[in-house]
């Protein structure tokens, strides 16, 4: 029996509107996802405010999220782990110095990783038919390549971090 808050809310919503087509499990998943996003955003931006890096952290969060929405990636086992890891990552990124060669290296490696591993294991998290996954990989490469024009170290590091989350060593796809 599930007793987490998102499941209890989902049961309540289903009871109030039983004709809604979504199952309790789907509603609970949506509530967990939304609450995880909101909490991560708030925690990250509060830390960023005190570090005086709000704009850079916001840029890191947006670039990471955009690429992740196209490619998928590794998921931590717990919501709290995700909040902590994401908040730390996006708040550390603005402080990492990036040499010009490293910028280009990370950018091209990100394109390579997304081209190889992107959108491979997202069947359970998207409604996009699998036949379009190769197009998502091409789209991810195009998104990453825009930073060759923008030339943002924060974006390059965010894309690189997201690209690394696609590589799951020892796990068959």
Secondary structure, DSSP 8 states (H G I E B T S, - for coil): ---SHHHHHHHHHHHHTTT-SS-HHHHHHHHHHHHHHHHHHHHHHHHHHHHT-HHHHHHHHHHHHHHHHHH-----SSHHHHHHHHHHHHHHHTTS---HHHHHHHHHHHHHHHHHHTTSS-GGG--S-GGGHHHHHHHHHHHHHTHHHH--HHHHHHHHHHHHTT--TT---
